[in-house]
Amino acid sequence: MFNHCHKPKKPMQCCPMPSNQMPTNQLPAMSQPMMMPANVHPTRTVVENQFFHTIVPHIHPIHIEKRQHQMYEHRHYYPQTVSNVADAQHQHFDCCPEPPEKHHDCD
């Protein structure tokens, strides 16, 4: 894997060093080169991502209502009692054509 942030251990010598940094025994035989102003390129952005673990608690309250129901079952009973009633009936018959007068109490 290529690490784009890796820095080489020794500097690369792709361009000649400015004359004020060159060793004196290696000066070119020709005249000194002209130094141009530096050409500044746009800044390259290198993104390094950092991730952080954050716990976000979510509270979901629940209320449980327990309802108690009472069912009344009404049962109707009809207890019976038995009683015996003796009925007496009286019948009166006149067996004679005319009853004697002495038997009349209404006079």
ABEGO torsion letter per residue (X at the ends): XBBAABBBABBBBABBBBAAABBAAABBABBBBBBBBBBBBBBBBBBBBBBBBBBBBBBBBBBBBBBBBBBBBBBBBBBBBBBBBBBBBBBBBBABABBBAAABAAX
